[in-house]
């Protein structure tokens, strides 16, 4: 049995967050993106470090966030075609509406309120990772049109440490992914650079208080993202 990650008031406890992946939609969307959409929109896509992607075990993919294109670029660079795994996504609740929301939900997306993260979102992330799944969480929180890595939220580190303590056999890793576009607002004809760093092994950060461990893990994640924060050519 998986315990809940956080306890809060009864109203929020009753708000369940789920995600699912529709295999038929994956088989339609990813080939469509890679063969038609990407070649039409991008001049080139450069990816480095795919050998760092774990094929098994719980993985938090932690990308920088520069555009809505990231939601397609990340699974293209790390997902089914590379690792044989379909990642789940923590997605801003504002983007989970209408037909777009319908597609996102069936591609593994689940909502997060970036202003006030609800317990249901945290619990769902926790449960997925305890099951050894791959989950994408943007550690900066929002999209930033900048060349610099923004201060990271500690939520990723706290979830990872909680999962590692509850289910050490899943061997949680955090995978830093730096995404850069040749233009601050991607337009047709621009290029995108994706650098996948070495995974951070969460069990190596045990031995201190949860608070101290989460600060150390977050700091190392930020260092890794900053180290790779240049455009590949």
MOHU-V35196 format. One record per residue. RES is the residue in one small letter. OMEGA is omega in whole degrees, 0 to 359 (999 if undefined). D_LAST is the distance of its C-alpha to the last C-alpha in Angstrom with 2 decimals. Layout:
BEGIN
[[RES & OMEGA & D_LAST] [RES & OMEGA & D_LAST]]
END
This chain:
BEGIN
[[x & 179 & 47.39] [x & 178 & 44.47] [x & 179 & 45.56] [x & 185 & 44.27] [x & 186 & 41.69] [x & 172 & 43.41] [x & 179 & 46.90] [x & 184 & 47.69] [x & 187 & 50.34] [x & 181 & 51.93] [x & 181 & 50.42] [x & 179 & 46.84] [x & 183 & 47.79] [x & 181 & 48.90] [x & 183 & 45.64] [x & 176 & 43.91] [x & 179 & 40.22] [x & 172 & 39.11] [x & 178 & 36.20] [x & 179 & 36.15] [x & 179 & 33.89] [x & 183 & 35.23] [x & 182 & 34.13] [x & 180 & 34.98] [x & 176 & 32.72] [x & 181 & 29.78] [x & 179 & 30.34] [x & 189 & 30.32] [x & 185 & 27.58] [x & 175 & 24.68] [x & 178 & 24.99] [x & 180 & 25.49] [x & 187 & 22.30] [x & 185 & 20.10] [x & 184 & 21.80] [x & 187 & 22.74] [x & 181 & 21.52] [x & 179 & 17.77] [x & 179 & 17.54] [x & 189 & 19.75] [x & 187 & 18.01] [x & 174 & 14.22] [x & 175 & 12.22] [x & 175 & 9.86] [x & 183 & 9.84] [x & 182 & 7.47] [x & 180 & 9.98] [x & 173 & 10.55] [x & 181 & 14.12] [x & 176 & 16.39] [x & 180 & 18.77] [x & 184 & 19.74] [x & 178 & 21.33] [x & 179 & 25.13] [x & 180 & 27.03] [x & 177 & 30.25] [x & 180 & 31.67] [x & 182 & 31.24] [x & 168 & 27.70] [x & 174 & 26.71] [x & 186 & 23.13] [x & 182 & 22.31] [x & 165 & 19.34] [x & 188 & 18.60] [x & 185 & 19.93] [x & 184 & 18.45] [x & 173 & 19.77] [x & 175 & 22.26] [x & 181 & 19.52] [x & 183 & 18.91] [x & 175 & 22.15] [x & 182 & 20.76] [x & 183 & 17.19] [x & 178 & 18.69] [x & 176 & 21.15] [x & 184 & 18.76] [x & 188 & 16.51] [x & 191 & 19.59] [x & 192 & 22.71] [x & 184 & 25.06] [x & 184 & 22.78] [x & 186 & 21.18] [x & 184 & 23.90] [x & 184 & 26.90] [x & 177 & 27.57] [x & 182 & 27.88] [x & 168 & 27.04] [x & 186 & 29.44] [x & 167 & 28.25] [x & 188 & 29.78] [x & 177 & 29.56] [x & 182 & 31.00] [x & 180 & 34.55] [x & 182 & 34.04] [x & 182 & 31.74] [x & 182 & 34.28] [x & 174 & 36.58] [x & 183 & 37.73] [x & 177 & 36.07] [x & 179 & 32.64] [x & 179 & 34.32] [x & 180 & 36.00] [x & 183 & 32.76] [x & 181 & 31.06] [x & 183 & 34.15] [x & 174 & 34.21] [x & 177 & 30.56] [x & 181 & 31.37] [x & 173 & 31.11] [x & 193 & 33.77] [x & 171 & 34.50] [x & 172 & 34.14] [x & 186 & 35.76] [x & 178 & 33.25] [x & 180 & 36.16] [x & 183 & 38.41] [x & 182 & 37.21] [x & 182 & 40.13] [x & 180 & 41.51] [x & 179 & 41.11] [x & 179 & 37.32] [x & 181 & 37.30] [x & 181 & 39.80] [x & 176 & 37.91] [x & 180 & 34.69] [x & 182 & 36.93] [x & 179 & 38.64] [x & 181 & 35.53] [x & 177 & 34.16] [x & 177 & 37.61] [x & 178 & 37.42] [x & 182 & 34.23] [x & 176 & 32.02] [x & 184 & 28.39] [x & 179 & 28.27] [x & 177 & 25.49] [x & 180 & 26.38] [x & 188 & 24.28] [x & 177 & 25.31] [x & 176 & 24.81] [x & 184 & 27.35] [x & 175 & 26.27] [x & 177 & 23.41] [x & 178 & 22.16] [x & 185 & 20.35] [x & 176 & 18.95] [x & 186 & 16.01] [x & 173 & 18.33] [x & 181 & 19.53] [x & 179 & 23.10] [x & 185 & 26.16] [x & 172 & 26.52] [x & 181 & 29.71] [x & 184 & 31.66] [x & 180 & 32.59] [x & 182 & 30.04] [x & 182 & 31.30] [x & 178 & 34.90] [x & 182 & 34.66] [x & 180 & 32.92] [x & 178 & 35.61] [x & 179 & 38.41] [x & 181 & 37.26] [x & 179 & 36.96] [x & 183 & 40.50] [x & 184 & 41.93] [x & 184 & 40.35] [x & 182 & 38.92] [x & 180 & 38.80] [x & 173 & 35.81] [x & 184 & 33.67] [x & 173 & 31.56] [x & 174 & 27.93] [x & 185 & 25.53] [x & 180 & 21.93] [x & 181 & 19.48] [x & 179 & 16.62] [x & 180 & 14.24] [x & 177 & 13.18] [x & 177 & 11.35] [x & 181 & 11.50] [x & 175 & 10.36] [x & 183 & 14.17] [x & 172 & 16.75] [x & 186 & 18.79] [x & 176 & 16.87] [x & 182 & 18.23] [x & 181 & 18.13] [x & 178 & 15.21] [x & 179 & 12.75] [x & 179 & 9.67] [x & 181 & 9.74] [x & 181 & 8.00] [x & 177 & 10.72] [x & 181 & 11.44] [x & 183 & 14.95] [x & 177 & 16.81] [x & 181 & 20.03] [x & 175 & 23.00] [x & 181 & 25.67] [x & 190 & 29.06] [x & 182 & 31.50] [x & 179 & 34.63] [x & 183 & 33.51] [x & 175 & 34.19] [x & 177 & 37.82] [x & 177 & 40.77] [x & 176 & 40.70] [x & 179 & 41.73] [x & 181 & 39.65] [x & 182 & 38.92] [x & 179 & 37.80] [x & 181 & 35.76] [x & 177 & 33.96] [x & 180 & 33.08] [x & 181 & 31.72] [x & 178 & 29.68] [x & 180 & 28.27] [x & 180 & 27.41] [x & 176 & 25.54] [x & 179 & 23.61] [x & 177 & 22.65] [x & 181 & 21.63] [x & 179 & 19.32] [x & 180 & 17.67] [x & 180 & 17.43] [x & 182 & 16.04] [x & 186 & 12.93] [x & 174 & 12.80] [x & 185 & 9.47] [x & 177 & 6.46] [x & 178 & 3.78] [x & 999 & 0.00]]
END
